[in-house]
Amino acid sequence: MFLVSVTGLLLWLLGATAAMPLMLAVHLGALMALFLTLPYGKFAHGVFRTAALLRFAIEKRQPNRLELGGE
């Protein structure tokens, strides 16, 4: 993530120079690598937590067939 931010800043600073195409390629490569490694990092927690909260909300709306809880 640090590499993506650094290359993004360099791309912004060097936007009007001849180095822009090279910096754009490096930046987009770093960005693609970040998205490819997304499922294996801490960011995956956000997806799984959202799915768990959605499942909990759906299950809470279902009738309690066993009558075990007081909710």
All heavy atoms as TSV, in Angstrom:
chain	resi	resn	atom	element	x	y	z
A	1	MET	N	N	0.828	-1.179	0.000
A	1	MET	CA	C	0.000	0.000	0.000
A	1	MET	C	C	0.880	1.252	0.000
A	1	MET	O	O	0.501	2.256	-0.593
A	1	MET	CB	C	-0.924	-0.027	1.214
A	1	MET	CG	C	-2.087	0.873	1.048
A	1	MET	SD	S	-3.590	0.387	1.866
A	1	MET	CE	C	-3.253	0.725	3.539
A	2	PHE	N	N	2.005	1.142	0.667
A	2	PHE	CA	C	2.936	2.269	0.673
A	2	PHE	C	C	3.438	2.563	-0.743
A	2	PHE	O	O	3.531	3.727	-1.151
A	2	PHE	CB	C	4.104	1.970	1.615
A	2	PHE	CG	C	5.140	3.058	1.658
A	2	PHE	CD1	C	4.873	4.254	2.298
A	2	PHE	CD2	C	6.364	2.897	1.048
A	2	PHE	CE1	C	5.812	5.265	2.331
A	2	PHE	CE2	C	7.309	3.892	1.074
A	2	PHE	CZ	C	7.038	5.086	1.723
A	3	LEU	N	N	3.732	1.497	-1.494
A	3	LEU	CA	C	4.223	1.676	-2.863
A	3	LEU	C	C	3.171	2.341	-3.743
A	3	LEU	O	O	3.496	3.202	-4.564
A	3	LEU	CB	C	4.631	0.326	-3.450
A	3	LEU	CG	C	5.228	0.344	-4.844
A	3	LEU	CD1	C	6.526	1.135	-4.860
A	3	LEU	CD2	C	5.454	-1.068	-5.329
A	4	VAL	N	N	1.910	1.971	-3.555
A	4	VAL	CA	C	0.830	2.588	-4.337
A	4	VAL	C	C	0.730	4.079	-4.014
A	4	VAL	O	O	0.586	4.913	-4.913
A	4	VAL	CB	C	-0.508	1.874	-4.082
A	4	VAL	CG1	C	-1.659	2.610	-4.731
A	4	VAL	CG2	C	-0.453	0.450	-4.598
A	5	SER	N	N	0.822	4.428	-2.749
A	5	SER	CA	C	0.711	5.845	-2.387
A	5	SER	C	C	1.918	6.643	-2.872
A	5	SER	O	O	1.765	7.770	-3.365
A	5	SER	CB	C	0.522	6.003	-0.883
A	5	SER	OG	O	1.627	5.472	-0.183
A	6	VAL	N	N	3.109	6.077	-2.765
A	6	VAL	CA	C	4.310	6.789	-3.221
A	6	VAL	C	C	4.281	6.972	-4.734
A	6	VAL	O	O	4.555	8.076	-5.238
A	6	VAL	CB	C	5.586	6.042	-2.780
A	6	VAL	CG1	C	6.818	6.584	-3.488
A	6	VAL	CG2	C	5.762	6.150	-1.282
A	7	THR	N	N	3.938	5.922	-5.472
A	7	THR	CA	C	3.895	6.061	-6.926
A	7	THR	C	C	2.767	6.994	-7.363
A	7	THR	O	O	2.903	7.690	-8.365
A	7	THR	CB	C	3.739	4.695	-7.613
A	7	THR	OG1	O	2.563	4.042	-7.118
A	7	THR	CG2	C	4.954	3.828	-7.392
A	8	GLY	N	N	1.678	7.024	-6.604
A	8	GLY	CA	C	0.604	7.968	-6.917
A	8	GLY	C	C	1.044	9.409	-6.721
A	8	GLY	O	O	0.735	10.280	-7.542
A	9	LEU	N	N	1.770	9.668	-5.651
A	9	LEU	CA	C	2.291	11.023	-5.425
A	9	LEU	C	C	3.323	11.413	-6.475
A	9	LEU	O	O	3.330	12.544	-6.969
A	9	LEU	CB	C	2.894	11.127	-4.026
A	9	LEU	CG	C	1.890	11.168	-2.878
A	9	LEU	CD1	C	2.607	11.103	-1.532
A	9	LEU	CD2	C	1.046	12.424	-2.957
A	10	LEU	N	N	4.193	10.459	-6.827
A	10	LEU	CA	C	5.180	10.748	-7.865
A	10	LEU	C	C	4.499	10.986	-9.208
A	10	LEU	O	O	4.933	11.836	-9.986
A	10	LEU	CB	C	6.185	9.605	-7.977
A	10	LEU	CG	C	7.236	9.526	-6.873
A	10	LEU	CD1	C	8.079	8.267	-7.025
A	10	LEU	CD2	C	8.103	10.762	-6.882
A	11	LEU	N	N	3.454	10.248	-9.473
A	11	LEU	CA	C	2.704	10.449	-10.715
A	11	LEU	C	C	2.079	11.834	-10.741
A	11	LEU	O	O	2.065	12.510	-11.772
A	11	LEU	CB	C	1.635	9.371	-10.840
A	11	LEU	CG	C	0.844	9.295	-12.126
A	11	LEU	CD1	C	1.768	9.003	-13.294
A	11	LEU	CD2	C	-0.218	8.229	-12.025
A	12	TRP	N	N	1.589	12.266	-9.615
A	12	TRP	CA	C	1.003	13.603	-9.526
A	12	TRP	C	C	2.062	14.689	-9.711
A	12	TRP	O	O	1.837	15.685	-10.406
A	12	TRP	CB	C	0.300	13.743	-8.178
A	12	TRP	CG	C	-0.325	15.076	-7.950
A	12	TRP	CD1	C	-1.348	15.637	-8.641
A	12	TRP	CD2	C	0.037	16.015	-6.947
A	12	TRP	NE1	N	-1.649	16.864	-8.122
A	12	TRP	CE2	C	-0.811	17.121	-7.073
A	12	TRP	CE3	C	0.997	16.017	-5.934
A	12	TRP	CZ2	C	-0.727	18.222	-6.231
A	12	TRP	CZ3	C	1.069	17.115	-5.099
A	12	TRP	CH2	C	0.213	18.196	-5.265
A	13	LEU	N	N	3.227	14.466	-9.101
A	13	LEU	CA	C	4.300	15.458	-9.208
A	13	LEU	C	C	4.930	15.487	-10.597
A	13	LEU	O	O	5.314	16.550	-11.086
A	13	LEU	CB	C	5.379	15.180	-8.165
A	13	LEU	CG	C	4.991	15.439	-6.711
A	13	LEU	CD1	C	6.094	14.959	-5.783
A	13	LEU	CD2	C	4.703	16.908	-6.492
A	14	LEU	N	N	5.070	14.323	-11.227
A	14	LEU	CA	C	5.743	14.232	-12.521
A	14	LEU	C	C	4.745	14.153	-13.671
A	14	LEU	O	O	5.076	13.671	-14.752
A	14	LEU	CB	C	6.657	13.000	-12.551
A	14	LEU	CG	C	7.737	12.935	-11.478
A	14	LEU	CD1	C	8.464	11.618	-11.529
A	14	LEU	CD2	C	8.700	14.095	-11.629
A	15	GLY	N	N	3.539	14.632	-13.468
A	15	GLY	CA	C	2.486	14.512	-14.466
A	15	GLY	C	C	2.767	15.237	-15.769
A	15	GLY	O	O	2.329	14.807	-16.821
A	16	ALA	N	N	3.506	16.310	-15.747
A	16	ALA	CA	C	3.748	17.097	-16.964
A	16	ALA	C	C	5.103	16.792	-17.590
A	16	ALA	O	O	5.525	17.493	-18.495
A	16	ALA	CB	C	3.653	18.580	-16.635
A	17	THR	N	N	5.783	15.756	-17.116
A	17	THR	CA	C	7.112	15.451	-17.643
A	17	THR	C	C	7.056	14.226	-18.543
A	17	THR	O	O	6.033	13.583	-18.702
A	17	THR	CB	C	8.101	15.183	-16.488
A	17	THR	OG1	O	7.685	14.008	-15.801
A	17	THR	CG2	C	8.156	16.350	-15.528
A	18	ALA	N	N	8.197	13.894	-19.109
A	18	ALA	CA	C	8.294	12.730	-19.987
A	18	ALA	C	C	8.283	11.421	-19.198
A	18	ALA	O	O	8.123	10.345	-19.768
A	18	ALA	CB	C	9.570	12.814	-20.822
A	19	ALA	N	N	8.434	11.489	-17.877
A	19	ALA	CA	C	8.440	10.291	-17.040
A	19	ALA	C	C	7.032	9.800	-16.709
A	19	ALA	O	O	6.884	8.753	-16.087
A	19	ALA	CB	C	9.201	10.568	-15.751
A	20	MET	N	N	6.024	10.534	-17.129
A	20	MET	CA	C	4.650	10.159	-16.764
A	20	MET	C	C	4.249	8.771	-17.264
A	20	MET	O	O	3.675	8.008	-16.486
A	20	MET	CB	C	3.653	11.196	-17.244
A	20	MET	CG	C	2.241	10.868	-16.797
A	20	MET	SD	S	1.075	12.039	-17.425
A	20	MET	CE	C	-0.428	11.319	-16.866
A	21	PRO	N	N	4.514	8.390	-18.521
A	21	PRO	CA	C	4.097	7.039	-18.952
A	21	PRO	C	C	4.738	5.920	-18.137
A	21	PRO	O	O	4.066	4.949	-17.776
A	21	PRO	CB	C	4.541	6.975	-20.412
A	21	PRO	CG	C	4.627	8.385	-20.858
A	21	PRO	CD	C	5.038	9.161	-19.648
A	22	LEU	N	N	6.007	6.071	-17.821
A	22	LEU	CA	C	6.682	5.055	-17.009
A	22	LEU	C	C	6.099	5.021	-15.598
A	22	LEU	O	O	5.828	3.942	-15.061
A	22	LEU	CB	C	8.189	5.326	-16.958
A	22	LEU	CG	C	8.992	4.374	-16.084
A	22	LEU	CD1	C	8.938	2.965	-16.648
A	22	LEU	CD2	C	10.419	4.864	-15.957
A	23	MET	N	N	5.899	6.184	-14.997
A	23	MET	CA	C	5.334	6.235	-13.642
A	23	MET	C	C	3.904	5.699	-13.622
A	23	MET	O	O	3.490	5.050	-12.660
A	23	MET	CB	C	5.364	7.671	-13.104
A	23	MET	CG	C	6.724	8.127	-12.666
A	23	MET	SD	S	7.540	7.006	-11.504
A	23	MET	CE	C	6.363	6.922	-10.197
A	24	LEU	N	N	3.150	5.946	-14.670
A	24	LEU	CA	C	1.791	5.431	-14.751
A	24	LEU	C	C	1.796	3.912	-14.811
A	24	LEU	O	O	0.995	3.254	-14.139
A	24	LEU	CB	C	1.064	6.017	-15.959
A	24	LEU	CG	C	-0.399	5.635	-16.126
A	24	LEU	CD1	C	-1.209	6.103	-14.925
A	24	LEU	CD2	C	-0.957	6.214	-17.406
A	25	ALA	N	N	2.715	3.339	-15.579
A	25	ALA	CA	C	2.826	1.879	-15.667
A	25	ALA	C	C	3.214	1.276	-14.316
A	25	ALA	O	O	2.657	0.261	-13.892
A	25	ALA	CB	C	3.830	1.495	-16.738
A	26	VAL	N	N	4.171	1.908	-13.635
A	26	VAL	CA	C	4.593	1.420	-12.319
A	26	VAL	C	C	3.448	1.536	-11.316
A	26	VAL	O	O	3.179	0.610	-10.535
A	26	VAL	CB	C	5.839	2.185	-11.831
A	26	VAL	CG1	C	6.170	1.851	-10.388
A	26	VAL	CG2	C	7.023	1.883	-12.735
A	27	HIS	N	N	2.761	2.658	-11.345
A	27	HIS	CA	C	1.655	2.879	-10.410
A	27	HIS	C	C	0.524	1.880	-10.653
A	27	HIS	O	O	-0.005	1.289	-9.705
A	27	HIS	CB	C	1.138	4.313	-10.544
A	27	HIS	CG	C	-0.027	4.622	-9.663
A	27	HIS	ND1	N	0.077	4.659	-8.284
A	27	HIS	CD2	C	-1.329	4.893	-9.940
A	27	HIS	CE1	C	-1.104	4.941	-7.766
A	27	HIS	NE2	N	-1.984	5.083	-8.754
A	28	LEU	N	N	0.146	1.685	-11.897
A	28	LEU	CA	C	-0.929	0.740	-12.187
A	28	LEU	C	C	-0.515	-0.690	-11.880
A	28	LEU	O	O	-1.340	-1.508	-11.453
A	28	LEU	CB	C	-1.379	0.887	-13.637
A	28	LEU	CG	C	-2.088	2.200	-13.956
A	28	LEU	CD1	C	-2.436	2.260	-15.440
A	28	LEU	CD2	C	-3.328	2.377	-13.107
A	29	GLY	N	N	0.754	-1.021	-12.081
A	29	GLY	CA	C	1.256	-2.344	-11.703
A	29	GLY	C	C	1.188	-2.568	-10.200
A	29	GLY	O	O	0.794	-3.640	-9.731
A	30	ALA	N	N	1.576	-1.569	-9.427
A	30	ALA	CA	C	1.505	-1.664	-7.970
A	30	ALA	C	C	0.054	-1.762	-7.503
A	30	ALA	O	O	-0.265	-2.516	-6.580
A	30	ALA	CB	C	2.191	-0.464	-7.326
A	31	LEU	N	N	-0.820	-1.020	-8.154
A	31	LEU	CA	C	-2.235	-1.063	-7.807
A	31	LEU	C	C	-2.831	-2.429	-8.118
A	31	LEU	O	O	-3.607	-2.978	-7.323
A	31	LEU	CB	C	-2.969	0.037	-8.560
A	31	LEU	CG	C	-4.378	0.360	-8.113
A	31	LEU	CD1	C	-4.374	0.845	-6.674
A	31	LEU	CD2	C	-4.979	1.412	-9.014
A	32	MET	N	N	-2.471	-3.014	-9.256
A	32	MET	CA	C	-2.968	-4.333	-9.596
A	32	MET	C	C	-2.446	-5.378	-8.601
A	32	MET	O	O	-3.183	-6.276	-8.192
A	32	MET	CB	C	-2.553	-4.726	-11.014
A	32	MET	CG	C	-3.223	-6.009	-11.449
A	32	MET	SD	S	-2.837	-6.653	-13.096
A	32	MET	CE	C	-2.319	-5.294	-14.028
A	33	ALA	N	N	-1.193	-5.257	-8.207
A	33	ALA	CA	C	-0.634	-6.183	-7.222
A	33	ALA	C	C	-1.365	-6.055	-5.890
A	33	ALA	O	O	-1.609	-7.057	-5.210
A	33	ALA	CB	C	0.858	-5.921	-7.043
A	34	LEU	N	N	-1.727	-4.834	-5.515
A	34	LEU	CA	C	-2.467	-4.633	-4.270
A	34	LEU	C	C	-3.820	-5.325	-4.330
A	34	LEU	O	O	-4.227	-6.002	-3.391
A	34	LEU	CB	C	-2.650	-3.136	-4.005
A	34	LEU	CG	C	-3.433	-2.767	-2.742
A	34	LEU	CD1	C	-2.648	-3.155	-1.507
A	34	LEU	CD2	C	-3.747	-1.293	-2.738
A	35	PHE	N	N	-4.534	-5.181	-5.452
A	35	PHE	CA	C	-5.842	-5.815	-5.573
A	35	PHE	C	C	-5.734	-7.332	-5.689
A	35	PHE	O	O	-6.624	-8.050	-5.231
A	35	PHE	CB	C	-6.609	-5.238	-6.761
A	35	PHE	CG	C	-7.285	-3.949	-6.440
A	35	PHE	CD1	C	-6.841	-2.769	-7.013
A	35	PHE	CD2	C	-8.345	-3.902	-5.556
A	35	PHE	CE1	C	-7.466	-1.569	-6.714
A	35	PHE	CE2	C	-8.964	-2.707	-5.248
A	35	PHE	CZ	C	-8.527	-1.545	-5.825
A	36	LEU	N	N	-4.663	-7.838	-6.285
A	36	LEU	CA	C	-4.501	-9.287	-6.377
A	36	LEU	C	C	-4.199	-9.919	-5.029
A	36	LEU	O	O	-4.567	-11.065	-4.784
A	36	LEU	CB	C	-3.393	-9.631	-7.381
A	36	LEU	CG	C	-3.738	-9.412	-8.849
A	36	LEU	CD1	C	-2.516	-9.669	-9.725
A	36	LEU	CD2	C	-4.892	-10.289	-9.271
A	37	THR	N	N	-3.528	-9.191	-4.155
A	37	THR	CA	C	-3.218	-9.725	-2.831
A	37	THR	C	C	-4.279	-9.360	-1.786
A	37	THR	O	O	-4.149	-9.737	-0.629
A	37	THR	CB	C	-1.848	-9.215	-2.346
A	37	THR	OG1	O	-1.866	-7.794	-2.300
A	37	THR	CG2	C	-0.733	-9.697	-3.256
A	38	LEU	N	N	-5.317	-8.660	-2.194
A	38	LEU	CA	C	-6.359	-8.219	-1.268
A	38	LEU	C	C	-7.002	-9.358	-0.464
A	38	LEU	O	O	-7.173	-9.230	0.743
A	38	LEU	CB	C	-7.422	-7.436	-2.036
A	38	LEU	CG	C	-8.493	-6.731	-1.237
A	38	LEU	CD1	C	-7.888	-5.535	-0.517
A	38	LEU	CD2	C	-9.602	-6.252	-2.144
A	39	PRO	N	N	-7.346	-10.493	-1.084
A	39	PRO	CA	C	-7.989	-11.555	-0.301
A	39	PRO	C	C	-7.088	-12.190	0.752
A	39	PRO	O	O	-7.572	-12.910	1.619
A	39	PRO	CB	C	-8.374	-12.603	-1.350
A	39	PRO	CG	C	-8.328	-11.911	-2.645
A	39	PRO	CD	C	-7.352	-10.801	-2.506
A	40	TYR	N	N	-5.801	-11.981	0.683
A	40	TYR	CA	C	-4.875	-12.615	1.603
A	40	TYR	C	C	-4.391	-11.677	2.705
A	40	TYR	O	O	-3.539	-12.061	3.500
A	40	TYR	CB	C	-3.668	-13.151	0.830
A	40	TYR	CG	C	-4.080	-14.014	-0.326
A	40	TYR	CD1	C	-3.981	-13.553	-1.629
A	40	TYR	CD2	C	-4.613	-15.270	-0.109
A	40	TYR	CE1	C	-4.383	-14.335	-2.694
A	40	TYR	CE2	C	-5.027	-16.066	-1.165
A	40	TYR	CZ	C	-4.901	-15.585	-2.454
A	40	TYR	OH	O	-5.308	-16.358	-3.502
A	41	GLY	N	N	-4.906	-10.487	2.770
A	41	GLY	CA	C	-4.442	-9.514	3.752
A	41	GLY	C	C	-5.527	-9.149	4.748
A	41	GLY	O	O	-6.573	-9.799	4.853
A	42	LYS	N	N	-5.276	-8.088	5.485
A	42	LYS	CA	C	-6.212	-7.630	6.500
A	42	LYS	C	C	-7.480	-7.046	5.902
A	42	LYS	O	O	-8.515	-7.008	6.562
A	42	LYS	CB	C	-5.550	-6.566	7.387
A	42	LYS	CG	C	-4.493	-7.107	8.286
A	42	LYS	CD	C	-3.947	-5.991	9.156
A	42	LYS	CE	C	-2.887	-6.515	10.088
A	42	LYS	NZ	N	-2.392	-5.467	10.961
A	43	PHE	N	N	-7.422	-6.597	4.657
A	43	PHE	CA	C	-8.586	-5.976	4.046
A	43	PHE	C	C	-9.724	-6.971	3.820
A	43	PHE	O	O	-10.872	-6.577	3.697
A	43	PHE	CB	C	-8.211	-5.318	2.719
A	43	PHE	CG	C	-7.296	-4.147	2.889
A	43	PHE	CD1	C	-6.019	-4.169	2.378
A	43	PHE	CD2	C	-7.720	-3.020	3.568
A	43	PHE	CE1	C	-5.172	-3.096	2.539
A	43	PHE	CE2	C	-6.881	-1.934	3.731
A	43	PHE	CZ	C	-5.609	-1.976	3.215
A	44	ALA	N	N	-9.410	-8.245	3.757
A	44	ALA	CA	C	-10.451	-9.263	3.554
A	44	ALA	C	C	-11.402	-9.290	4.745
A	44	ALA	O	O	-12.558	-9.695	4.606
A	44	ALA	CB	C	-9.814	-10.630	3.349
A	45	HIS	N	N	-10.942	-8.861	5.905
A	45	HIS	CA	C	-11.790	-8.842	7.087
A	45	HIS	C	C	-13.032	-7.985	6.856
A	45	HIS	O	O	-14.120	-8.326	7.323
A	45	HIS	CB	C	-11.015	-8.322	8.295
A	45	HIS	CG	C	-11.859	-8.143	9.510
A	45	HIS	ND1	N	-12.273	-9.196	10.277
A	45	HIS	CD2	C	-12.401	-7.036	10.083
A	45	HIS	CE1	C	-13.025	-8.739	11.263
A	45	HIS	NE2	N	-13.110	-7.428	11.169
A	46	GLY	N	N	-12.895	-6.897	6.138
A	46	GLY	CA	C	-14.048	-6.036	5.865
A	46	GLY	C	C	-15.126	-6.744	5.072
A	46	GLY	O	O	-16.313	-6.601	5.354
A	47	VAL	N	N	-14.730	-7.551	4.101
A	47	VAL	CA	C	-15.700	-8.299	3.299
A	47	VAL	C	C	-16.390	-9.360	4.154
A	47	VAL	O	O	-17.615	-9.506	4.131
A	47	VAL	CB	C	-15.001	-8.946	2.086
A	47	VAL	CG1	C	-15.964	-9.828	1.310
A	47	VAL	CG2	C	-14.401	-7.888	1.191
A	48	PHE	N	N	-15.606	-10.123	4.914
A	48	PHE	CA	C	-16.179	-11.183	5.719
A	48	PHE	C	C	-17.037	-10.631	6.852
A	48	PHE	O	O	-18.067	-11.212	7.201
A	48	PHE	CB	C	-15.084	-12.091	6.274
A	48	PHE	CG	C	-14.366	-12.857	5.211
A	48	PHE	CD1	C	-12.997	-12.766	5.072
A	48	PHE	CD2	C	-15.057	-13.662	4.319
A	48	PHE	CE1	C	-12.333	-13.466	4.087
A	48	PHE	CE2	C	-14.403	-14.368	3.329
A	48	PHE	CZ	C	-13.034	-14.269	3.213
A	49	ARG	N	N	-16.646	-9.530	7.443
A	49	ARG	CA	C	-17.437	-8.923	8.520
A	49	ARG	C	C	-18.771	-8.415	7.978
A	49	ARG	O	O	-19.807	-8.580	8.625
A	49	ARG	CB	C	-16.649	-7.785	9.164
A	49	ARG	CG	C	-17.366	-7.096	10.289
A	49	ARG	CD	C	-17.539	-8.043	11.463
A	49	ARG	NE	N	-18.230	-7.348	12.526
A	49	ARG	CZ	C	-18.931	-7.938	13.457
A	49	ARG	NH1	N	-19.015	-9.240	13.501
A	49	ARG	NH2	N	-19.536	-7.238	14.372
A	50	THR	N	N	-18.757	-7.813	6.801
A	50	THR	CA	C	-19.998	-7.350	6.184
A	50	THR	C	C	-20.923	-8.520	5.890
A	50	THR	O	O	-22.132	-8.454	6.153
A	50	THR	CB	C	-19.698	-6.576	4.896
A	50	THR	OG1	O	-18.825	-5.499	5.208
A	50	THR	CG2	C	-20.960	-6.038	4.260
A	51	ALA	N	N	-20.377	-9.617	5.373
A	51	ALA	CA	C	-21.180	-10.806	5.088
A	51	ALA	C	C	-21.756	-11.392	6.372
A	51	ALA	O	O	-22.915	-11.822	6.411
A	51	ALA	CB	C	-20.343	-11.843	4.356
A	52	ALA	N	N	-20.970	-11.402	7.452
A	52	ALA	CA	C	-21.454	-11.936	8.718
A	52	ALA	C	C	-22.571	-11.073	9.296
A	52	ALA	O	O	-23.561	-11.594	9.825
A	52	ALA	CB	C	-20.298	-12.043	9.715
A	53	LEU	N	N	-22.446	-9.757	9.202
A	53	LEU	CA	C	-23.502	-8.870	9.700
A	53	LEU	C	C	-24.779	-9.015	8.881
A	53	LEU	O	O	-25.892	-8.994	9.432
A	53	LEU	CB	C	-23.025	-7.419	9.680
A	53	LEU	CG	C	-21.988	-7.058	10.734
A	53	LEU	CD1	C	-21.454	-5.651	10.488
A	53	LEU	CD2	C	-22.578	-7.173	12.123
A	54	LEU	N	N	-24.634	-9.184	7.578
A	54	LEU	CA	C	-25.804	-9.397	6.723
A	54	LEU	C	C	-26.492	-10.710	7.057
A	54	LEU	O	O	-27.718	-10.773	7.182
A	54	LEU	CB	C	-25.375	-9.376	5.258
A	54	LEU	CG	C	-26.481	-9.586	4.229
A	54	LEU	CD1	C	-27.500	-8.451	4.315
A	54	LEU	CD2	C	-25.893	-9.663	2.839
A	55	ARG	N	N	-25.721	-11.765	7.253
A	55	ARG	CA	C	-26.298	-13.064	7.627
A	55	ARG	C	C	-26.990	-12.980	8.978
A	55	ARG	O	O	-28.071	-13.547	9.162
A	55	ARG	CB	C	-25.206	-14.120	7.642
A	55	ARG	CG	C	-25.732	-15.490	7.957
A	55	ARG	CD	C	-24.659	-16.527	7.891
A	55	ARG	NE	N	-25.200	-17.817	8.255
A	55	ARG	CZ	C	-24.522	-18.927	8.270
A	55	ARG	NH1	N	-23.256	-18.915	7.912
A	55	ARG	NH2	N	-25.070	-20.048	8.634
A	56	PHE	N	N	-26.395	-12.300	9.932
A	56	PHE	CA	C	-27.003	-12.150	11.243
A	56	PHE	C	C	-28.341	-11.413	11.148
A	56	PHE	O	O	-29.317	-11.792	11.780
A	56	PHE	CB	C	-26.060	-11.409	12.192
A	56	PHE	CG	C	-26.658	-11.128	13.535
A	56	PHE	CD1	C	-26.833	-12.137	14.462
A	56	PHE	CD2	C	-27.051	-9.849	13.879
A	56	PHE	CE1	C	-27.389	-11.885	15.700
A	56	PHE	CE2	C	-27.611	-9.577	15.108
A	56	PHE	CZ	C	-27.782	-10.599	16.023
A	57	ALA	N	N	-28.379	-10.354	10.336
A	57	ALA	CA	C	-29.618	-9.591	10.175
A	57	ALA	C	C	-30.709	-10.446	9.533
A	57	ALA	O	O	-31.881	-10.369	9.931
A	57	ALA	CB	C	-29.364	-8.346	9.339
A	58	ILE	N	N	-30.332	-11.270	8.567
A	58	ILE	CA	C	-31.314	-12.144	7.923
A	58	ILE	C	C	-31.810	-13.203	8.898
A	58	ILE	O	O	-33.015	-13.474	8.990
A	58	ILE	CB	C	-30.702	-12.794	6.661
A	58	ILE	CG1	C	-30.488	-11.738	5.588
A	58	ILE	CG2	C	-31.582	-13.918	6.141
A	58	ILE	CD1	C	-29.681	-12.225	4.405
A	59	GLU	N	N	-30.900	-13.810	9.657
A	59	GLU	CA	C	-31.285	-14.850	10.610
A	59	GLU	C	C	-32.137	-14.288	11.746
A	59	GLU	O	O	-33.008	-14.972	12.272
A	59	GLU	CB	C	-30.052	-15.542	11.175
A	59	GLU	CG	C	-29.370	-16.451	10.176
A	59	GLU	CD	C	-28.110	-17.084	10.732
A	59	GLU	OE1	O	-27.683	-16.721	11.854
A	59	GLU	OE2	O	-27.536	-17.929	10.028
A	60	LYS	N	N	-31.892	-13.040	12.122
A	60	LYS	CA	C	-32.651	-12.436	13.210
A	60	LYS	C	C	-34.106	-12.205	12.798
A	60	LYS	O	O	-35.003	-12.245	13.636
A	60	LYS	CB	C	-32.001	-11.116	13.629
A	60	LYS	CG	C	-32.546	-10.591	14.926
A	60	LYS	CD	C	-31.686	-9.477	15.434
A	60	LYS	CE	C	-32.278	-9.015	16.751
A	60	LYS	NZ	N	-31.324	-8.390	17.596
A	61	ARG	N	N	-34.350	-11.991	11.514
A	61	ARG	CA	C	-35.712	-11.781	11.036
A	61	ARG	C	C	-36.503	-13.083	10.908
A	61	ARG	O	O	-37.721	-13.049	10.818
A	61	ARG	CB	C	-35.693	-11.088	9.683
A	61	ARG	CG	C	-35.241	-9.661	9.773
A	61	ARG	CD	C	-35.304	-9.005	8.437
A	61	ARG	NE	N	-34.933	-7.604	8.558
A	61	ARG	CZ	C	-35.203	-6.707	7.657
A	61	ARG	NH1	N	-35.826	-7.041	6.552
A	61	ARG	NH2	N	-34.847	-5.458	7.824
A	62	GLN	N	N	-35.804	-14.202	10.881
A	62	GLN	CA	C	-36.480	-15.491	10.763
A	62	GLN	C	C	-37.160	-15.840	12.086
A	62	GLN	O	O	-36.675	-15.496	13.164
A	62	GLN	CB	C	-35.474	-16.593	10.400
A	62	GLN	CG	C	-34.733	-16.348	9.107
A	62	GLN	CD	C	-35.648	-16.376	7.899
A	62	GLN	OE1	O	-36.605	-17.142	7.845
A	62	GLN	NE2	N	-35.359	-15.513	6.942
A	63	PRO	N	N	-38.298	-16.544	12.022
A	63	PRO	CA	C	-38.955	-16.943	13.273
A	63	PRO	C	C	-38.126	-17.961	14.033
A	63	PRO	O	O	-37.426	-18.776	13.443
A	63	PRO	CB	C	-40.285	-17.547	12.803
A	63	PRO	CG	C	-40.044	-17.927	11.387
A	63	PRO	CD	C	-39.012	-16.970	10.847
A	64	ASN	N	N	-38.202	-17.896	15.351
A	64	ASN	CA	C	-37.469	-18.814	16.225
A	64	ASN	C	C	-38.277	-20.105	16.326
A	64	ASN	O	O	-39.235	-20.201	17.082
A	64	ASN	CB	C	-37.260	-18.162	17.590
A	64	ASN	CG	C	-36.333	-18.982	18.459
A	64	ASN	OD1	O	-35.876	-20.046	18.072
A	64	ASN	ND2	N	-36.078	-18.474	19.642
A	65	ARG	N	N	-37.871	-21.118	15.580
A	65	ARG	CA	C	-38.640	-22.351	15.529
A	65	ARG	C	C	-38.413	-23.228	16.759
A	65	ARG	O	O	-39.269	-24.021	17.111
A	65	ARG	CB	C	-38.272	-23.134	14.267
A	65	ARG	CG	C	-38.663	-22.383	13.035
A	65	ARG	CD	C	-38.343	-23.136	11.805
A	65	ARG	NE	N	-38.589	-22.278	10.657
A	65	ARG	CZ	C	-38.503	-22.670	9.420
A	65	ARG	NH1	N	-38.191	-23.900	9.148
A	65	ARG	NH2	N	-38.748	-21.822	8.451
A	66	LEU	N	N	-37.289	-23.114	17.411
A	66	LEU	CA	C	-36.987	-23.963	18.567
A	66	LEU	C	C	-37.464	-23.331	19.872
A	66	LEU	O	O	-37.518	-24.020	20.891
A	66	LEU	CB	C	-35.493	-24.257	18.637
A	66	LEU	CG	C	-34.909	-25.038	17.473
A	66	LEU	CD1	C	-33.404	-25.187	17.650
A	66	LEU	CD2	C	-35.553	-26.398	17.360
A	67	GLU	N	N	-37.758	-22.040	19.851
A	67	GLU	CA	C	-38.206	-21.316	21.047
A	67	GLU	C	C	-37.204	-21.449	22.200
A	67	GLU	O	O	-37.602	-21.575	23.352
A	67	GLU	CB	C	-39.594	-21.822	21.480
A	67	GLU	CG	C	-40.682	-21.626	20.453
A	67	GLU	CD	C	-40.994	-20.159	20.170
A	67	GLU	OE1	O	-40.811	-19.323	21.053
A	67	GLU	OE2	O	-41.417	-19.882	19.029
A	68	LEU	N	N	-35.916	-21.402	21.894
A	68	LEU	CA	C	-34.898	-21.539	22.926
A	68	LEU	C	C	-34.477	-20.199	23.509
A	68	LEU	O	O	-34.152	-20.116	24.690
A	68	LEU	CB	C	-33.661	-22.251	22.376
A	68	LEU	CG	C	-33.882	-23.721	21.964
A	68	LEU	CD1	C	-32.603	-24.266	21.352
A	68	LEU	CD2	C	-34.291	-24.545	23.146
A	69	GLY	N	N	-34.437	-19.176	22.711
A	69	GLY	CA	C	-33.956	-17.873	23.173
A	69	GLY	C	C	-35.096	-16.964	23.536
A	69	GLY	O	O	-36.261	-17.146	23.168
A	70	GLY	N	N	-34.798	-15.935	24.283
A	70	GLY	CA	C	-35.817	-14.982	24.698
A	70	GLY	C	C	-35.880	-13.758	23.813
A	70	GLY	O	O	-36.523	-12.781	24.148
A	71	GLU	N	N	-35.180	-13.768	22.685
A	71	GLU	CA	C	-35.147	-12.583	21.815
A	71	GLU	C	C	-36.363	-12.488	20.944
A	71	GLU	O	O	-36.868	-13.346	20.373
A	71	GLU	CB	C	-33.889	-12.618	20.939
A	71	GLU	CG	C	-32.642	-12.502	21.769
A	71	GLU	CD	C	-31.401	-12.517	20.880
A	71	GLU	OE1	O	-31.519	-12.439	19.653
A	71	GLU	OE2	O	-30.316	-12.604	21.429
